[in-house]
C-alpha cells in the first residue's frame, strides 16, 4: 500500500518532478536510522546495569539495522540531490553528520567481532550527533531545505506526507528481508511468522465485528504452529492447529454466531475487567522478558537431557528419543497433574459454551418451539373438524 501511495497517489513536485518520489523512502530511512540509534543507545546503557543478555542482543541487532538504514539514506539522498545540486555528494552539514553516524555504526559493527564488548561503549559515545543531524537546517543556511513536517503542521500538500508516514511504519517490517542477521534464514522466517501473529493478536481485541474477533485467533494459531516448527517441536506444531482451530476456535465461532451480541454492552463490561486485563498483560510481558534468556527457562531439548536421566540407564537411549517420546515422558511424569488440570479446563470450557448458548435475555424475542408445534397441531385438528362439518 505504501508503494502504491508513493508511485500512484502522491503528486509529483513542481520543481523536482518525479524525482521527488525518492523522498518517500529517503525520509523514512533517515528517521528510522535516528530512532534505531536512540533505541540501541538505551539498550547499551541498560546492559551494564542489568547484565541481561536481551539488552546486548537488542543492541547488536539494532546496530546492524541502523547501519543499513543509514547507508540506504546516504544512497537515496545522493540520487535525490543529483538533479538539484549537480553532484551526488556535497559537504552539507546534515550530510556530514549522517555520514559520521554511519561511521559510528560501522565502528560498532567492527567491535562486535572482538572477544570483548566495546560496541555498546561506542554506541553510548555518539548520541551527541543526533541533535546535529536534526537541527542544522535551522541553525545554518545549508543545501538542505528546512523541515516540511513538524508538530505545528506541514508545509507540503496533504497527499505527500501520507506515503512518508506509511513507509516509515513499514520500514521495521521490511528491514529483515533486506539484511541478513546472524540467524540467517531462520530469523527471516521468524519475522514472517511473528509479525502477522502480533498484528492478529491485536486485532482480536480491536475488531468491532465479533465474528472477526474469532477469525483472527485462527491466524495466530497458524503462525504459532510455524514458530513451534522452528523450535523443533513437530508434535506440538501438529497438535496446536488441530486442537485450537479444529475444536476451540470453531466452537467459539458457532457460539458467537448464535448470540445476539450487543456492542454497547460489551464496552460496558470491558471497563469493569480492565484492571484484571492490565495485570494479566504485565504478567505476560514479564514472562516474555525471561523466556528470551535460555538460562532462565531452558528449551525442551535441554530439559529433556537433564530431567529424564533418572528414567533410563543408558545415556544413548536419551539421545535417540524423538520429540514425541520425550514429550510423552515429561507429560505423564513431571507434568501429569498439569495435564489433568488442562483437560479439566477444556471440559469446563466446553460445558460453559453450552450453558452460554442456553442463556436467555429479556430483550430478545424468542419463539417457543413446543408451543408453536402445539398451536399448529390444534389448528390442523380444528380445520379438519370444520371441513367434516361442512361436508355433512
HELIX and SHEET records of a PDB file:
HELIX    1   1 UNK A    2  UNK A    4  1                                   3    
HELIX    2   2 UNK A    5  UNK A    9  3                                   5    
HELIX    3   3 UNK A   18  UNK A   22  5                                   5    
HELIX    4   4 UNK A   23  UNK A   50  1                                  28    
HELIX    5   5 UNK A   53  UNK A   85  1                                  33    
HELIX    6   6 UNK A   93  UNK A  111  1                                  19    
HELIX    7   7 UNK A  119  UNK A  124  1                                   6    
HELIX    8   8 UNK A  128  UNK A  139  1                                  12    
HELIX    9   9 UNK A  158  UNK A  178  1                                  21    
HELIX   10  10 UNK A  185  UNK A  206  1                                  22    
HELIX   11  11 UNK A  210  UNK A  230  1                                  21    
HELIX   12  12 UNK A  234  UNK A  240  1                                   7    
HELIX   13  13 UNK A  241  UNK A  249  3                                   9    
HELIX   14  14 UNK A  250  UNK A  258  1                                   9    
HELIX   15  15 UNK A  263  UNK A  272  1                                  10    
HELIX   16  16 UNK A  274  UNK A  291  1                                  18    
HELIX   17  17 UNK A  300  UNK A  307  1                                   8    
HELIX   18  18 UNK A  309  UNK A  311  5                                   3    
HELIX   19  19 UNK A  315  UNK A  319  1                                   5    
HELIX   20  20 UNK A  323  UNK A  331  1                                   9    
HELIX   21  21 UNK A  336  UNK A  357  1                                  22    
HELIX   22  22 UNK A  369  UNK A  391  1                                  23    
SHEET    1   A 2 UNK A 149  UNK A 150  0                                        
SHEET    2   A 2 UNK A 153  UNK A 154 -1                                        
END                                                                             
